[in-house]
Amino acid sequence: MRLYHDSAFDFSRPVPSYWEDTAPPLSFEPQTCAGARQADVAIIGAGYTGLTAALLLCRDHGMNVAVLDAGRPGWGASGRNGGFCSPAAAKLPYSAMIRRHGIDETRIFFSALRHSVEHVREFLSTHEVDAEATEGGDLRLAHKPSRVAELRHEAEFMNATFGVDQRFMGADELAERGHAGPHFHAGLIDPEAFGLHPLKYLRGLAEAAYRAGATLFAGSEVTGWQVAGGRHILKTAHGEVSARKVLLATNGYTPEGTAPWVDGRLMPALSRIMVTRAITGEEQSAQGWNVTLPAHDTRDLLHYFRLLPDGRFLFGGRGGVDASPAGMARSQANLRATFERLFPHWAHIQSDYAWSGFVCLTRPLTPYAGPLGDADGAYGALAWHGNGVAMSGYTGRLMAGVIAGRKGASEAIPAIMRQPLPRFALAPLRRLMLGAIYVAADLRDNWG
Ligand SMILES: Cc1cc2nc3c(=O)[nH]c(=O)nc-3n(C[C@H](O)[C@H](O)[C@H](O)COP(=O)(O)OP(=O)(O)OC[C@H]3O[C@@H](n4cnc5c(N)ncnc54)[C@H](O)[C@@H]3O)c2cc1C
């Protein structure tokens, strides 16, 4: 059962995207799961989370690992995101996190976020994956004058609380540095972050996991999950995998009804992207935007954008709550109109690509990593809250330690991520509730 329209779950082909057109293909062909198979660990979902866990379980712990994906590796968000690799994975503001969990736990969580960015850099360098990294940090932009003071305060708060080095810039400095726009009133640079080609990173991971000995199954949607005799039996259309342990790594694509421990506890949300044709140097100067630093704004329903290394411009935002073809077309038209409003000198530049995908939220607005309910040997790692390029793989690494039974591995996961996942009130109505939340957020963004 799915909360959104079926057309968003056509696993039979990759979602056409700029990334698909520019990433080298895999050097191997993943199999379809057929017949009865055995593994030490079965992983559901071949995104950054699942593949990183698979790589380390095989390489560092000598385990026999089967990764099952309904599509091909990277079919989900990992193959189609914006490529912002930043220290983020929660929607809960830090001030609220400190009130709820205390300053020490919040600092531990934040430190994991920073390590997660370093983890990706290290993976790309060790495995010699050229994912077109654009270094220099990322930029948060005040989308209206009333948010300037908020950004200035945020810089002071982040630097004092977490010992980071975020830097506030006024509108003049922004323009001098190539980030001009009629709706950008100040900026905050976080030097830790970087941009990357998400599918090149994903395929690098898939290659590494495969070489380490993981079996990758594509076109193998898990439609049933039984626990019997200390083993987990995962059913697909043509076969099954029996494993002692399972990691659920399906994030925004988690089906309802297959893993009862997460039913009603996750909120998938649509994110949408368009990519323009290459913008010439002259056109970049006309707009005053000519650097590849990834940027996003201070809206609750934020827009994110980046000039890609080949001169194309990626522009993204929330994708509404209607995933039907008509709903998708409407949200694409809205996104295009917003792009033209924020970048008026580029209003004539056509978009060559447009696509969308699911991110995943929870009720406490923090991610989850740990055991699933009381099912012995069942684990989950999900809910990166619209981020996850960095934190999903890093958590996959932490979960490999937990699943392999390494001493102290559970405690290495920040306690904030180990809190039990509560159910949403009126869970079947989650999509409608999200729609109402969007209306309120939109009012705040525009009038607040
Ligand atoms: C449009 C968009 C833009 C984004 N931009 C950014 C960004 O710039 N920066 C950032 O940090 N984050 C971004 N994100 C979020 C980020 O991409 C995700 O948090 C991250 O990729 C999650 O990785 P994952 O491995 O946990 O899940 P996913 O990559 O989503 O993988 C889950 C996999 O599970 C599979 N699956 C689901 N159900 C089953 C089943 N029953 N059986 C078998 N397989 C199944 C799916 O096919 C899918 O491949 C974006 C997401 C989207 C959609």
The ligand as an ORCA input file, in Angstrom:
! r2SCAN-3c Opt
* xyz 0 1
  C      14.467     15.320     -5.548
  C      15.323     15.077     -4.336
  C      16.357     15.949     -4.028
  C      17.153     15.725     -2.904
  N      18.233     16.532     -2.696
  C      19.072     16.272     -1.671
  C      20.270     17.016     -1.513
  O      20.621     17.852     -2.344
  N      21.045     16.762     -0.425
  C      20.711     15.797      0.476
  O      21.430     15.617      1.480
  N      19.616     15.036      0.305
  C      18.811     15.227     -0.751
  N      17.727     14.431     -0.942
  C      17.505     13.304     -0.015
  C      18.495     12.166     -0.247
  O      18.580     11.885     -1.612
  C      18.049     10.934      0.553
  O      17.969     11.244      1.913
  C      19.003      9.760      0.427
  O      19.349      9.515     -0.916
  C      18.357      8.534      1.049
  O      19.116      7.401      0.757
  P      18.579      5.983      1.175
  O      19.592      4.995      0.724
  O      18.259      5.987      2.625
  O      17.189      5.816      0.395
  P      16.877      5.806     -1.174
  O      18.024      6.248     -1.977
  O      15.579      6.491     -1.381
  O      16.718      4.264     -1.479
  C      15.625      3.518     -1.055
  C      15.501      2.331     -2.019
  O      14.560      1.410     -1.466
  C      13.977      0.728     -2.563
  N      12.751      0.080     -2.088
  C      11.645      0.640     -1.540
  N      10.740     -0.311     -1.202
  C      11.301     -1.500     -1.542
  C      10.864     -2.843     -1.429
  N       9.674     -3.174     -0.902
  N      11.678     -3.826     -1.876
  C      12.897     -3.543     -2.395
  N      13.353     -2.262     -2.530
  C      12.569     -1.262     -2.106
  C      13.731      1.832     -3.587
  O      13.614      1.307     -4.892
  C      14.971      2.711     -3.393
  O      15.958      2.477     -4.384
  C      16.896     14.625     -2.052
  C      15.867     13.752     -2.355
  C      15.079     13.962     -3.484
  C      13.980     13.000     -3.803
*
